[in-house]
Amino acid sequence: MTSTRDFDRYLRTRHAEIDVALEAALPIPPDCPPLIAEAMRYSLFAGGKRLRPILTLAAAEAVVESGHTGARSRDAGMALAMTGACAVELIHTYSLVHDDLPAMDDDDLRRGRPTAHVVYGEGVAILAGDAMLTHAFVVLARPQSDEPPGFDQRRLRAITCVAEAAGAGGMVGGQVLDLAATGTLPAGDDPHRRAGCEDAALRERHERKTGALIGAAAVAGAILAGGHDTAVAAVDRYATHLGLAFQIVDDILDVEGTAGDLGKTTGKDVGACKPTYPSVHGLDRSRALAAEAVAAAHEVLAIAGLGGRLAEIADWVVSRTS
Amino acid sequence: MTSTRDFDRYLRTRHAEIDVALEAALPIPPDCPPLIAEAMRYSLFAGGKRLRPILTLAAAEAVVESGHTGARSRDAGMALAMTGACAVELIHTYSLVHDDLPAMDDDDLRRGRPTAHVVYGEGVAILAGDAMLTHAFVVLARPQSDEPPGFDQRRLRAITCVAEAAGAGGMVGGQVLDLAATGTLPAGDDPHRRAGCEDAALRERHERKTGALIGAAAVAGAILAGGHDTAVAAVDRYATHLGLAFQIVDDILDVEGTAGDLGKTTGKDVGACKPTYPSVHGLDRSRALAAEAVAAAHEVLAIAGLGGRLAEIADWVVSRTS
């Protein structure tokens, strides 16, 4: 049993390591125009929690510490997992920049600061998002010298996993359902619209929009660290429960939070009549569903014998207030 | 010496093969929401020339036919090159969809049809672009069964090459320079703006915005087909000249063409006071520069002993009227 203070220190350390790795991985002028480099950094270093890349590293540690990988390439595997952590944060940040655009959620405030399109204009904000998404794959694919042969395959599996989670079948598809659910699209344009208020549609939207990338963040970490198939599968099941818990809590915080706590516009989901866990299930039932999802995540870890920080991360996700 | 008719047949055959492969590679419902699948197809199958993916396949053929690769894995190498062709066309099409947005070039017409945002709204158009860009990396990375071991490395090299060409240092960076050159950005935001009318800035903008992806299309084909380093380097030099010729001709066509020929709004560059080859060098000198670039491309092929269709593609690029 580790203390809260110990876990806080872990989060701070990982956060700092990720920031250093991200900065080192980004393009700089004169390799790219100064303005795009600046716009990418503005959104990437805006004080996010780094939940997804921390999850990537924690999943990597878990498969390493639980003896699911050989000892020899542990350090190299953790270094490889860091490329996955950077890629996942690049993709998450690009999705926030595009989601905040006037044509989507039209948010002016994110993490307590003006959103990218407010600062740089819509055109550059769209392009900064495009650049972050594209750069994620440079980071994941760029060969390092003297890597063990199996690392090529790990990289390709991680790229496939992350790209599938981020694309039309995952996060981008979820945002399309989100637009449909808020009525931003003309009625009747999408069959998903008609079922928008029901639980199954709510789950699908959340699973695609948020769950898929959270799952891929964890699974990519397990793959890149060299986890065996059974360990990777367990991390995948864990992350599915975690992603659900995360989104339910996000919906609850949107109802309960203030802009000061969250650093973003709150109450927008209610204002937009977008179905959420609280609006479909009520607040008490939503809290119970989040607790159930976290309990299921813990159970997966116990059965698979996966240790490390994954259990604490699950508790963190439901206890957070922002 | 091959006839024009023979080359036309080659282009039609390759075009058809690429369309079949693209369609087979795309996500379909219920794996993704129907609306995003439809929006991706709307722009992908809008009658484009398929220059970039044809170039990918032609470069692959050239390194294979010129004996720069072993005979054993030729067919597998050409099949792998087709994944690169699809990826490059996905990225090219996403860039058109985003470039056409009101926040960028604000074009209502593309390839003779209403642009994606006119049909689906800005939100879905942005997301369809995001989905195509993301899916390009699924297509390049997704493992096939029973591939020779070296194919993993070819895939990773191609992903790195294509992603670097598409990102902040390449195509996206070029579009940022484009916004700066047209004055869409506030003056003084970008040092490149101040040099926007000079030849060096014009070359950098074109090289990033158009040249980089044309180069990557060819190089990825050579890599995926198993070309040796010297052949890949020759294809790279060829494609640099080709990309320059392409963009000069594009600028000339924008001045000379009609919307009917090009299927898009013409004269916009002039209207927007965006420096182009004709506006900086005049029409005659621009034509001479395009011819010089194509001659340089031919010379590279001759020196490297690369045959196949690459020479004809270079001629096609300068002789095209749309």
Boltz contact constraints between the chains, C-beta under 6 A:
constraints:
  - contact:
      token1: [A, 27]
      token2: [B, 168]
      max_distance: 6.0
  - contact:
      token1: [A, 27]
      token2: [B, 169]
      max_distance: 6.0
  - contact:
      token1: [A, 31]
      token2: [B, 169]
      max_distance: 6.0
  - contact:
      token1: [A, 32]
      token2: [B, 168]
      max_distance: 6.0
  - contact:
      token1: [A, 32]
      token2: [B, 169]
      max_distance: 6.0
  - contact:
      token1: [A, 32]
      token2: [B, 173]
      max_distance: 6.0
  - contact:
      token1: [A, 33]
      token2: [B, 173]
      max_distance: 6.0
  - contact:
      token1: [A, 33]
      token2: [B, 176]
      max_distance: 6.0
  - contact:
      token1: [A, 33]
      token2: [B, 177]
      max_distance: 6.0
  - contact:
      token1: [A, 33]
      token2: [B, 192]
      max_distance: 6.0
  - contact:
      token1: [A, 35]
      token2: [B, 176]
      max_distance: 6.0
  - contact:
      token1: [A, 35]
      token2: [B, 190]
      max_distance: 6.0
  - contact:
      token1: [A, 36]
      token2: [B, 168]
      max_distance: 6.0
  - contact:
      token1: [A, 36]
      token2: [B, 173]
      max_distance: 6.0
  - contact:
      token1: [A, 36]
      token2: [B, 176]
      max_distance: 6.0
  - contact:
      token1: [A, 103]
      token2: [B, 122]
      max_distance: 6.0
  - contact:
      token1: [A, 103]
      token2: [B, 123]
      max_distance: 6.0
  - contact:
      token1: [A, 104]
      token2: [B, 123]
      max_distance: 6.0
  - contact:
      token1: [A, 122]
      token2: [B, 103]
      max_distance: 6.0
  - contact:
      token1: [A, 123]
      token2: [B, 103]
      max_distance: 6.0
  - contact:
      token1: [A, 123]
      token2: [B, 104]
      max_distance: 6.0
  - contact:
      token1: [A, 123]
      token2: [B, 179]
      max_distance: 6.0
  - contact:
      token1: [A, 127]
      token2: [B, 172]
      max_distance: 6.0
  - contact:
      token1: [A, 127]
      token2: [B, 175]
      max_distance: 6.0
  - contact:
      token1: [A, 127]
      token2: [B, 176]
      max_distance: 6.0
  - contact:
      token1: [A, 130]
      token2: [B, 172]
      max_distance: 6.0
  - contact:
      token1: [A, 131]
      token2: [B, 167]
      max_distance: 6.0
  - contact:
      token1: [A, 131]
      token2: [B, 168]
      max_distance: 6.0
  - contact:
      token1: [A, 131]
      token2: [B, 172]
      max_distance: 6.0
  - contact:
      token1: [A, 134]
      token2: [B, 163]
      max_distance: 6.0
  - contact:
      token1: [A, 134]
      token2: [B, 166]
      max_distance: 6.0
  - contact:
      token1: [A, 134]
      token2: [B, 167]
      max_distance: 6.0
  - contact:
      token1: [A, 135]
      token2: [B, 167]
      max_distance: 6.0
  - contact:
      token1: [A, 137]
      token2: [B, 137]
      max_distance: 6.0
  - contact:
      token1: [A, 137]
      token2: [B, 159]
      max_distance: 6.0
  - contact:
      token1: [A, 137]
      token2: [B, 163]
      max_distance: 6.0
  - contact:
      token1: [A, 138]
      token2: [B, 163]
      max_distance: 6.0
  - contact:
      token1: [A, 138]
      token2: [B, 164]
      max_distance: 6.0
  - contact:
      token1: [A, 141]
      token2: [B, 156]
      max_distance: 6.0
  - contact:
      token1: [A, 141]
      token2: [B, 159]
      max_distance: 6.0
  - contact:
      token1: [A, 141]
      token2: [B, 160]
      max_distance: 6.0
  - contact:
      token1: [A, 142]
      token2: [B, 160]
      max_distance: 6.0
  - contact:
      token1: [A, 152]
      token2: [B, 152]
      max_distance: 6.0
  - contact:
      token1: [A, 152]
      token2: [B, 153]
      max_distance: 6.0
  - contact:
      token1: [A, 152]
      token2: [B, 156]
      max_distance: 6.0
  - contact:
      token1: [A, 153]
      token2: [B, 152]
      max_distance: 6.0
  - contact:
      token1: [A, 155]
      token2: [B, 156]
      max_distance: 6.0
  - contact:
      token1: [A, 156]
      token2: [B, 141]
      max_distance: 6.0
  - contact:
      token1: [A, 156]
      token2: [B, 152]
      max_distance: 6.0
  - contact:
      token1: [A, 156]
      token2: [B, 155]
      max_distance: 6.0
  - contact:
      token1: [A, 159]
      token2: [B, 137]
      max_distance: 6.0
  - contact:
      token1: [A, 159]
      token2: [B, 141]
      max_distance: 6.0
  - contact:
      token1: [A, 160]
      token2: [B, 141]
      max_distance: 6.0
  - contact:
      token1: [A, 160]
      token2: [B, 142]
      max_distance: 6.0
  - contact:
      token1: [A, 163]
      token2: [B, 134]
      max_distance: 6.0
  - contact:
      token1: [A, 163]
      token2: [B, 137]
      max_distance: 6.0
  - contact:
      token1: [A, 163]
      token2: [B, 138]
      max_distance: 6.0
  - contact:
      token1: [A, 164]
      token2: [B, 138]
      max_distance: 6.0
  - contact:
      token1: [A, 166]
      token2: [B, 134]
      max_distance: 6.0
  - contact:
      token1: [A, 167]
      token2: [B, 131]
      max_distance: 6.0
  - contact:
      token1: [A, 167]
      token2: [B, 134]
      max_distance: 6.0
  - contact:
      token1: [A, 167]
      token2: [B, 135]
      max_distance: 6.0
  - contact:
      token1: [A, 168]
      token2: [B, 27]
      max_distance: 6.0
  - contact:
      token1: [A, 168]
      token2: [B, 32]
      max_distance: 6.0
  - contact:
      token1: [A, 168]
      token2: [B, 36]
      max_distance: 6.0
  - contact:
      token1: [A, 168]
      token2: [B, 131]
      max_distance: 6.0
  - contact:
      token1: [A, 169]
      token2: [B, 27]
      max_distance: 6.0
  - contact:
      token1: [A, 169]
      token2: [B, 31]
      max_distance: 6.0
  - contact:
      token1: [A, 169]
      token2: [B, 32]
      max_distance: 6.0
  - contact:
      token1: [A, 172]
      token2: [B, 127]
      max_distance: 6.0
  - contact:
      token1: [A, 172]
      token2: [B, 130]
      max_distance: 6.0
  - contact:
      token1: [A, 172]
      token2: [B, 131]
      max_distance: 6.0
  - contact:
      token1: [A, 173]
      token2: [B, 32]
      max_distance: 6.0
  - contact:
      token1: [A, 173]
      token2: [B, 33]
      max_distance: 6.0
  - contact:
      token1: [A, 173]
      token2: [B, 36]
      max_distance: 6.0
  - contact:
      token1: [A, 175]
      token2: [B, 127]
      max_distance: 6.0
  - contact:
      token1: [A, 176]
      token2: [B, 33]
      max_distance: 6.0
  - contact:
      token1: [A, 176]
      token2: [B, 35]
      max_distance: 6.0
  - contact:
      token1: [A, 176]
      token2: [B, 36]
      max_distance: 6.0
  - contact:
      token1: [A, 176]
      token2: [B, 127]
      max_distance: 6.0
  - contact:
      token1: [A, 177]
      token2: [B, 33]
      max_distance: 6.0
  - contact:
      token1: [A, 179]
      token2: [B, 123]
      max_distance: 6.0
  - contact:
      token1: [A, 190]
      token2: [B, 35]
      max_distance: 6.0
  - contact:
      token1: [A, 192]
      token2: [B, 33]
      max_distance: 6.0
